[in-house]
Amino acid sequence: MGFCIVCNTASKNTGQPRNAKPFQVPVMMLVVPLKADDGTEFEFDCATTFDQTFWDGLINEADASKRPVPIRDVEAFDAPRADNIVEEFPSGRKTLVSEGVRSYAMTLPEVTSQYSGQVAAAGECGTNGVFFVDGCGNIRGNGRVAGKLKPIRISRNTWSSILMWATDTTGQNTGLTFDADTLELDKDLAYITNGSYTADVLASEGLLDVTLANAVCTASDDTIVLDAETIYGDQCDLEGIPGLVLADFTITANALPAVIFSVTEGTNGNYSIALTTDVLVGEVVTVDVTKDGLDVPLISFVAIA
């Protein structure tokens, strides 16, 4: 990439207001798609009321292409910039060709192998960007457009999440590295201060992937039994999701809405769902779960006798 500079006759002034504070060490990242499936760019608009309602809606956005993915508890953060590329002539004169690319490296302590895989998937598609959040709650991104904070673009095919096994002196951690896009310049960095919004961004957990498994609908007594499982836990007995209630479920039988009479929670994410709707043998039953904090694909299966 060539080094593009537009010069003018006036130099920049260096005065600062008394309350201008630098961005602190990042403790969290928000990984976001650069563009949603409908073509809209991800950005924080200063005209938007950035309160808890707005933030909760963004985290639980049904369209995954518009949803930020929080990565918390970042440790050992480092962001070195590579040496600039300089052309040197026989006379000794040097010309700046391009700025060095900034790389990011960090550790995510005490995480499972499954979580490491989730982190790997968060940025591997090559069309994502990132916001950094420091310990004060300030959000850093790209401020090239007035009134908006856009994500820092991640260079394609540089995102790498590597599981580091526990040793006698360390726990099981994940090392995460990636590069910024070559078009990302330090002069474009900007941030939204923690005083400009009221949402508790630092407390965000992100969504938990949940699978509905082992589903059976017994038509004779119009009852559905299923397990709500995460990807975590014992390989032979995955960790279940507790606390689902009747209002979280939507059920259809042969594409028609089914009325739920009761939901009974068992152990480790097992649920028994009684219907007032008559279900016939061979009918296709669909179960959908919608609950903040969870991402649950619907499941379809055939009712048995």
LINBELBEL-V780031 format. One line per field, one symbol per residue. ss: DSSP state (H for helix, E for strand, C for the rest). burial: # if it has 16 or more other C-alpha atoms within 10 Angstrom, else .. A space follows every 10 residues. Layout:
BEGIN
ss=???
burial=???
END
This chain:
BEGIN
ss=CCCCCCCCCC CCCCCCCCCC CCCCCEEEEE EEECECCCCC ECEEECCCCC CHHHHHHHHC CCCHHHCCEE ECCEEEEECC ECCCEEEECC CCCEEEEECC CEEEEEEECC CCHHHHHHHH HHHCCCCEEE EEEECCCCEE EECCCCCEEE CEEECCCCCE EEEECCCCCC CCEEEEEEEE CCCCCHHHEE EECHHHCCCC HHHCCCCEEE EEEEEEEECC CCEEEEEEEE EEEECCEEEE CCCCCHHHEE EEECCEECCE EEEEECCCCE EEEEECCCCC CCCEEEEEEC CCCEEECCEE EECEC
burial=.......... .......... ..#.###### #####..... .###...... ....##..## ...####### ##.##.#... ....#..... .......##. #########. .##..#..## .###.#.### ####..#### ###....### ######.### ####...... ..######## #..##...## ####..#.#. ##.#.##..# ##..#####. .######### ##.....### #..#.....# ###....#.# ..#.#...## #####.#.## ..#####.## ...###...# ####.
END
